[in-house]
Amino acid sequence: MPPPADIVKVAIEWPGAFPKLMEIDQKKPLSSIIKEVCDGWSLGNHENFALQHADTTNFYITEKNRNEIKNGAILRLTTSPAQTAQQLHERIQSSSMDAKLEALKDLATSSRDITFAQEFINLDGISLLTQMVESGTDFGDMLSFTLTAFVELMDHGIVSWDTFSVAFIKKIASYVNKSSMDVAVLQRSLAILESMVLNSHDLYQKVAQEITIGQLIPHLQGNDQDIQTYAVAVINALFLKAPEEKRQLDVEDNVNILDCPLTEMANILAQKQLRSIILSHVIRSNRSINSEMAHQLYVHQVLTFNLLEDRMMTKMDPQDQAQRDIIFELRRIAFDVECEPNNSGSIEKRKSMYTRDYKKLGFMNHVNPAVDFTQIPPGMLALDNMLYFAKHHQDAYIRIVLENSSREDKHECPFGRSSIELTKMLCEILKVGELPSETCHDFHPMFFTHDRSFEEFFCSCIQLLNKTWKEMRATSEDFNKVMQVVREQIMRALNTKPNSLDQFKTKLQNLSYTEILKLRQSERMNQEDFQSPPIVELREKIQPEIMELIKQQRLNRLCEGTCFRKISSRRRQDKFWYCRLSPNHKVLHYGDLEESPQGEVPHDSLQDKLPVADIKAVVTGKDCPHMKEKGALKQNKEVQELAFSVLYESDEYLNFIAPDKHEYCVWTDGLNALLGKEMSSELSKTDLDTLLNMEMKLRLLDLENIQIPEAPPPIPKEPSNYDFVYDCN
């Protein structure tokens, strides 16, 4: 007979004594259990003792987390959090340097536990640590452990970041600004500055006055990827939190971060050569890029492209002469004409000439093309791209305009209209104006190879659009079809992650319309003749079999299990947990992991269980409890799309964040199948369509007068020699 669910068998250690094996009744108060343990070793004052996990975490057991105790766990009887905090509070003020160092080392380890952290903070421990830092008397390991303890304590979110003095900020900034500093101290200092900027607007302004990009760049040129990651993270934090009207990144070493407007930021980045330093010392270094650095590079990429949002959302003013002059410049470059003086020819003649040229340039409004740029997005960004293309790729620009102006009206590819729609499409692809995701690592190395990468990206794509237009022999009625093909070409090329813009252009050249046509043709073949009544009837007959096949595949995947990541306040401290379905489909086994596993995790190592019979419902997206909590996850659309929760007895939840969209679909489908509900994910619809079409094709094969053997054909005899085999080596 299995033991009661509320009884947990554990071993409990006490220094200098043999461990005890005992059964813990989870219904009893924790204080009663601790008293029972103390009585067994004849220890008085049981209120001064506590239980903690005897593993690498050493976390205290409380009434809130006691349900995490697993059968076979090893616990340790130790002093209570309050007493330990009091002792460490006194020890770190010791006059003995050795005793103080050992105390700070213990404090750095203990501070990871929120129970201890709360007690230490109640003793005004944070203020004590900041005073020790401000005094400037500690160096090396002592300073490193002090800053580590500070970071761990602040990560629990108990104390507001707004409480710190300018003196403390200056001291932390000084550690970053020094040319030679202990690696551990530098890491912690950068982490503290990043957290200050992200968590407090007031501290952002104070940090921005102490730190310049020039002082952070040397840390990017080093060989320590962790330091590089922290440095990029600080730059991204300053970039992200800068006020809209004054967001920039510091022109010279002695210029304050708050002094320049947003429109200057791209120029400032170029002047500081930040992009080229990241490219040469991070992306093209001999080391592989870890996940956290990949995330920071993705964030930097997103924030850089978000500089375009202002121009993207700015309408052109048809009455603004400076803006109209840009259109005149496009006309001048294309047709090699100078602006005629006002007295040359009649007004009607000049208007007619302008209208003719604007029509050749492909504007929709031939009389006043400025009206074309009043649509947002892409607004003035489209005009900026056109001017950049005309000036920096003049031969290609002139060729495209003249080439199309010489075609019949219905066959010309309108350069103006194409540029506007293409700019809008590129902004959608790169998600210009959206905040970076907390889980994404999808950066593109090619965007770090040029100071004007978006403009160069546009230049490659507008030439592709013109090429595809010719290959499709398109007319003006086919404009939207051409744009769809171009979007597919761009996305396929981007997915190969080219290392440079030249590689991207080569990928686009290889993805001709003929290649895209093959894929489209394959899709069309799947749909041919599938609409006749007999075929529809056959599909309906086969569909339940296919759905059952998909269901079995989903359940098999759940039996294999998946590693999920716990998203904490600090992304660098990734924690993992694993969940899998039992082979009999009756129990979900799950448990925490120290690191991401290689392959499947056996059931035995997953101590927690959830009977499928207890599951009431599966909720997804913003309806999940962990998406309703305060914090960054709530605002993150991408994380919401990967979130799902299992509701079971007494309104408790098991919360998931899938590693990707595919795993999200597999798990939501599998859980719904277990509950007897419909599998409604995008993946199940795609799988159903693919498998159903394959089965239909097999059943509709023309097999008349073809005898299908009942037994497989015999395996032929081995050849007498293998001289015909070619050795590729």
N, C-alpha and C positions, 0 to 999 in steps of 0.2 A: 504493500500500500504506500503510495507516495506521501512524503511529509506534507504537513499543512503549508499553504502558500505563504502564511505570515511568519513561518519559522525559517531562519537562515542559520546555517552551520558555518562557524568561522573559527579561526585561531587568533588568539590575542597574546601579544608579546609585552613583556615588562623587563627593562634592563636588569640583569643579574638573576633572573628567574626563568624557569622552564615555561615555554608557551602553554597556554591553556586552550583546550578545545571546548567550545560551548555553543549552545543554541540560543540565538537571539530572537525573542518574540517581538516582532515589529509593532504589535499593538501596545506594548508596554512603553511608558515614557522613557526617553533616553537617559534621563537622570537616574532612574531606577536601575537601568542596566549597568551604568557606570558604577553605581553604589555596590551592586552585586559583584562586579569585577574587583573593586577595591577591597571589599570584605574578604574575597578569596585570597588576597595577598596581605591581609591585615593592614591595610592602608586607611588612615583616618582622613577626615576632611575631603570627602569624595567630591565636593563642589569645586575643588581646586584641580580636578582631573578632567580629562576628555579623551575621546577615542579619535584616532586618525588612521588613514590608510598607510600601511607599512610598505609603500611602493615609492616610485621616484617622485610622485606628487606630494606626498605627506599631507594631503588635504584633511582638514578636520571634518568629523561627521557631526551633522546637525539634524534637527528635526526636519529641515527642508530637504536635505539630500540623503537621508538614511535609507530611502527606498532604492538607492543605487548600490547598496551593499549586495554582493553576489555570494552564492554558496561557494565555500572554499576560499573566501577572501581572508587575507592576513591583515589583522588590525594591530594597532599599537596603543597601549595606555600611556598617556603623556600629560604634561601639565596643561591646564585649560588655556584657551586663546588669550583671555584677559591677563592671566598670570605671565604667560610667555611674552606678551606684548609689553607688560610692565618691566620684566627683566631685561628685554632687549633695549627698551627705552633708556634704561639706566646704563646698560653695558656700552652703548655706542657713545656715551659721554665720558667713558673711562679716560683717565690720564695716561694709562699704559697704551702705547701705540699697537702692540701686538694684540692685546685684549680688545681694543677698539676695532681693529681689522677683522678679527674673528667674529665679533658681534655684527659688523656690517655685512659680512659674508652670510651669516645666518639670517639676517634681516632680508637680504636680497632674495634668498630662497623662500622664506616664510611668507613674503609679501604676495606671492602668487595666489595664496589662499584668501578668498574674500572674507572668510570668518575672522582670520587673524588680522587682515587689513582693516576691517571695521574697528576692531579693538585698538589697534595701534593709532589709527586716525583719531579715535576718541581721546587719546592722550596728547593730541596736538602734535603727533609725530611728523606730519608733513611739514609743519613750520620749523621743527627742529632740523629736518634734513635740509630745507632751503637755507636756514641760517648757517649750517655747516658748509654748504656750497658757497654762499656769499662771503664767508670769512676768508676763503681762498687758501686755507692752511693745509688742505688735503690734496695729495697727488697720487698718481699711479693707481694701484689696486684699490686703495682706500676710496679714492674719488670714483673709481669705476663701480664699486659695490654700492656706494651712496646713490649714484645716478640710476643704477639698475633698480634698487629698491624704490626710488622715487617713481620711475616709469611704471613698475609693476603696481604700485599703490594707486597711481592715477588712472591706470587702465580699468579699474573696477568702476569708475564713474561715480564714486561717492562724493568726491570733492570737486567743486567748480574750478575750471582753469582761470577764471577771472580774478582769483584772489592773489595772484603772484605779483611781486614788486618789480619795478624796472631794474633794480640792482641785480635780482636773480636772473632776469632775461639777459642783461648785459654780460653776466658771468658765463652763462651757457653759450651765448654768442661768441664770447672770447675764445672758448675751447674750439669752436668751429673755425674761427678766423686765424688761429695759430698755424704756422707752417708745419710744425712737427708736434703731434699730439698722440697719446696712447690710443690705439685702435678702438679699444672697448669704450673709452671715454668719448671718443669722437662719434661712435655709433649711437651711444645713448643721447649725446647732445643733439645730434641731428634728429633723432626720434622725438625728443622733447620739443624742439622747435616746430617740427611738423604738426604735432598734436596741438601745440599752442595756436598755430595759425588756423587749423581746421576747426577748433572748438571754441574760439573766442574772437569776436571782431575787434575788440579793444587790443587784445594781445597781438592780433595780426598787424595792427598799425605800429605797435611797439617793436615787434620782431623785424618788420620791414625797414625800420630805421636803423637796425643794427647789422643786418645781413645784406650783402650785395651779391649779384650773380658772379662778379669777378672773384669773390672770396670762395664761392662754391665750386667754380670750375676746376681748380687744382685737385679737388677730391674726385672729380670725374676722370682725371688724367692718371690716377693711380691704378694699381693692379688688384685692389681688393673690391670684388663685385658687390659685397654687402655695403661698403662705404659708398660706392657709386650709386647703388639703389637708394640708400637713404638720401643722398644728395639730390638725385632726380626727384625723389618724393617731396623734399622741401621746396624745390623749384616749382613743382606742380601745385603744391599747397598754396604758395604765394600767388601763383598764376590764377588758381581757382577762386580764391577769396578776395582778390583785388576788386575794388568798386568798378562798376561798369564804365564809368566816365574816366577812370584813372588807372585802368588795368595795364600794367607794363612790367618789364623785367630788368630795369636798371641799365642805363647806357654806359656810364663810366663807374669805376670802382667807388668814387666818392659821391655819386648821385643817388638821392633817396628814391626808393621804390614807388613812392606816392606822387612823384612830380610830373609824370608824363601821361598824356591821354592814350586811350585805347588804340587809336589809329596808328600810333608810332610803334606798337609792340613788335610787329613783324620786322621792322627795320632794326629795332634794338636787339632782337634775337640774332639777326645777321651780323650786327656789329660785334656782339660778344662771341660770335662763332660757336654758339652753343650747339647748334645742329651738327656742324662738322666734327666737333669734339665728341659728341655722343656717337656719331657714325664711326669714327676711327678708333675710339677707345672702348666702346661698348659693343656696338653691333658687329663691327668687323674685327673684334679682338679674337684671339685664339681660343678663348673660353666659350663654352656653350652658355646661352642666356637662360637663367633660371626663371621660374614662373613669376616670382615677385618683380624681377626686373622687366620681364615681358609686360606685366600689367602696368608698371610705371611708364614704360615706353608707349604703350597704348593710350594711357591717360594724357601723356604729353602730346601725342599725335592729335587726339580729340580736341584738347584745349587750343592747340595751334590752329586747327581748322575752324574752331569756333570764333577766331578773330575775324572770320569772313562774315559772321552773322550780321554785323552792323550794315555792311554794304548789301548783303542779300535781302535785308528787310527795308532798304531805303528806296523809295520810289524816285524816278527821275522827274525833275521839275521841267516841263516843256518850255518854260519861260526863262530858265537859267542859261545864260549865254555860255558860261564856262563848260557846262555839261553838253550843250549843243555843239561846242567846238570839238568835242571828242568825236562826234558823228561826222563832222566836217573832215576831221583828220582821217577817219576810216575811208571816206570818199577820196580824199587826196592821194592816199597811199595806193588805193586800188586802181585808180584811173590816171594817176600821175598828173593831176590838175592842181593848179593853184587857185586860191579863193579869188574870184574876179572882183575888181573894184565895183562900187555901187553904181558908177556911171556907165559901166560897160553893158550895152544892149538894154533892151527893155526888161521891165520887171517880169512880164509874162514869159519872156524867152528864158530868163534865168530860172524861174519857177519850173518851167517845163523841163529844163536840163537837169535840175536837182531831182525832180520826180522820176525822171528816167534812170538816173544813177542809183537812187535809193531802191528802185524796183530791181535793178541788177544786183544790188547788195543783199537782196532777199528780205527786206523789211516788209511787214504786213501793212503798215501805214506808209504809203509812198509819199504822201504830202508832208507829214510831220512824224518821222520815225521815232521821235522822243516818246511818243505815246506807247510804243511797243515795250518800253522799259518801266511802265507804271505798274506792271503786274509784280506782286511780291508773294513768295519768292519767284524769281531770283533777283529782281530789282536791278540796282546799279552794278551788281557783281557780274552780270552777263556782259555789260558794256565794258567793264574793266578787262574781262577775259578776251573780248574781241580786240581791244586796243593792244593788249599784250601780244596776242597772236600776230596782229598786223605789223607790229614793230620788231618783234624778236624772231619771227618766222615769216619774213616778208615775202619771200619767193613762194612759199606754200600758200600764203594768204592770197596773193595776187592770182596764182594759178587757179585756186578754187573759185574765186569770184569771176574771173574771165571765162573759165571753163563752163560755169553754169549760166553765165549771161549769154553764151553763144548757143545754148540749147533751146529747144522749143520751150514755151512757157510751162507746159504741163510736166515736162521732164526735168526742169531745173531743180537743183537742191538749194532751197533758199537759205543762204548763209546766215542772215540775220535771225530768222525764225529758228533755224537749227541751233544756233549758238545759245539763244535764250532757253530753249527747251532742254538742251544738253546740260547747260549750267544748272538748271533746276534738278535734273536727274542726278548729276554728280553730287550735289548737295544732299540729296536723299540717300544715295549710296554711302556717303561718308558721314551721314547723320549730323550735318553741320547745325549747330545750335542746341544739340542735346547734351545733357550731362553725361560724363563717362560712367560706364557700368562698373560695379565693384568686383565683378567676377571675370571680366573679359581680359584676354591676353592677346587680342588680335591686332597687333601692330604690323604695319607694312614697311619693311626696310627701305623701299624705293622712295618713300616720302621724306626720308632723312638725307637724301643724296643731293637735294637742290634747295636753294633758298626760296625759290618761288615754285614749290612742288605742285601746288594746286593749279596754277596757271599752266605749267608744263603738262600736267595731267590732262587739262582741258585741250591743249594744243594737239596732243596725241589722239585724243578721242574725237575731236572735230574732223581731223583728217580721216580717221576710221569711218566716221559717219558719211563723209563724202564718198569714200571708197565703197562702202556697203550700199549706198544709194545707187551707184553706177552698177554694181554687181546685181542688184535686185531689179535694175531697169525700172526704177520706181517713178511714179507720177505724184503730183501733189496730193492726190487722194490716198496715197500709200504712206503718208508721212508718219502716222502713228505706228504702222507696222514696222517701218524702218527703225523707229526709236526703240521698239521692243526688241528687235534683233540686236541693235547696238548695245542695249542694256545687258543682254545675255552675253555678248562678246566681252564686254568690260568685266562683268562679274566672274566669268570663267577665267579670264586672264588674271584678275586680282587673287582668285583662290589658289593660284599656283605660287603666290608669294614671291614675285620677282625681286631680285636684289637691287635692281636699278631701273631707271625710267627707260633706258635702252632695251633692257630685257623685256619690259612691259610692252614696248612697241613691237618687238619681235613676236611676242605671244599674240598680240592683236593681228599681226600680219598672217600668222598661221591659222587664226580663227576666222577664216573667210566666210562669206555667206554660204558657200558650198558646204562647208563643214557644219554650219548651223542648220542648213537645209536637210542634211542627212539625219540629224537628230529630230527635226520637225517631221520629216517624212516617216521616220520610225514611229513617232507618236500618232501620226495620222493613220498609219497602217493598223494600229491597234483599235482604231475606231471605225474602220471601214466595214460596211455591211453589218454593223452590230445593232442597227436600229429596226430591222424588219421584225414583224411579230413572232415568227418561229424562233429567231435568235434571242429576242427579249425573253421569251418563255423559257428557253434553255438556260439563260443566265439566272433567272429567278430560281430555277430548279437546282442549279449548281451552287448558288451563293451560300446556303446554309453549311454545305460541306467545307467551303473555303473559310467561312467565319470560324468554324470549329478548328480548322487547321491553324488559323492565326491565334485563336485562344490558347491552343496547346503550346504554340511557340512562345507566347507571352508568359505562360505559367512556367515553362522550362527555363526561361530567362530569369524569372524571379527565384527559381530554385538554385540557379547559379549564384545569384546575389550581386550586389553592387556596393561599391564604396562611396559614401556620401561625405561631403565636407561640412564641418560646422563653421559657420561664418561668425567670427568674433569681432570685437571692436578693433583689434589689431590684426590685419590680414597676414602679417608675417608669422603669426603663431597659429598656423593651420592645425586643426584637430580633425580627426577622421572617425567615422563610425561605419559599420558594415551591417547590412540587412539582407537576409535571404529567406526564402520560403522552404519549409520542410518538404521532403519528397512526396509525402502523403497529402500535401496541400492543406494541412490543418493548423499549422503554427508558423508565425513569423519569428525567426530568431534574429536578434540584433545585439550589438555591443560596441563599445568604444575601442579604437585602435591607436597605438602609439604613432604609426606612420602609415602612409598609403601602401596597401598590400600588393604583392606581386602574385597574381592569380587568385584563386578562390580561397575563402577563409572557411575552415571546417566548422560544423555546427557546434562542436564541443567547446570551442573558444568563445562562442557567443552565448553569454550566460542569461541574457534577458529574453523573455518569450512573450508573445502576444497571440493567444488563440484566435484563429480567423473567425470563429463563432462569436467572439466578443466585439468584432468590428461592426459599428453601426453605420458609418458613412465615410466617404472619401470627399474631402473638399479641396479646391484648387485656387491658385492665384491669391487675390487680395482678401478672399474669405478665410484664408488660413490664419490661425492664431498668431504665428510668428511674423506674419506680414502686417498685423494690426498693432504690434508693439511700436513704441517710439524708437526712432533711430534711422540710420541711413537706408536700411533694407526696405522700409516702408515706401520711400520715395523712388526706389530703384525698380523701374519697369521690367528690366530684363530678369532680375532675380524673382520678381513676382510671377513671371511667366514660367519659371522652373520650380515653383513652390507647390507642394501638396501636403496634406495632413490626413492622418487616419484617426477618426473619432471612435473611441471605444468606451467601455463602461464608465459610469459616473462622470461623463463629460471630460474625460482626459484625452489628450492628443499625442500622437507620435508624429513629429514634424520632420519633413524632408525638404531639401533643396537639391534637385537633380543636377548632376555634373554637366548635362547638356540636354538639348531638346529631345534627342532620340531616347535617352534613358527616361526622361519625363514621360514620354508617350508610352514606353514599354511598361513602366510601373503603374501609371494610372489605368492603362488598359487591363493589366494583370489583376490589379486590385478590384476593379469593377467586374471583371470576369468571375473572381472569387465570390463576389456579392450577388452574382446573377444579373448584373446590370449590363447595359449596352456599352461596347467599346467604341468610344466616339472620338478618339484622337485623330489628328491629321495623319499620323503614321499608319493607323489601322485602315483608314480610307485609301491611302496610297497602296498599301500591301494588298488590300482586297481588289483594287482595280488591276494591279499587276498580275496577281495570281489568277484572277478570274479571266483576264484576257488571254493568258498563257493556256489555261485549261480549255477555253473556247477554241483557240486555234488548233489545239491538239485534237479536239473532238470534231472539228470541221475540216480536218485534212481529207483530201480526196483519196480514199483508199479502195476505190472500186477496182475489182479484178486483181487486187493485191492480197496475197495470202500472208497472214501474220502467223509466224510459227509459234507453237505453244511452248517449245523449249528454246533456250538461247542457242545461238550458233556455236559450234565447237571452236575451241581455242586452237589456232594453227600451230603446227610443229615449229620448234626453234630452227632457225636457218643453220646451215652447216658452217658458215663463218659470218663474221661481222665486218667484212672489208668495206661494206657500203657505208659504215658509220663514219661521220666526219668529226674529228676531234677539234673542237673550237680552240683548245689551248695550244 
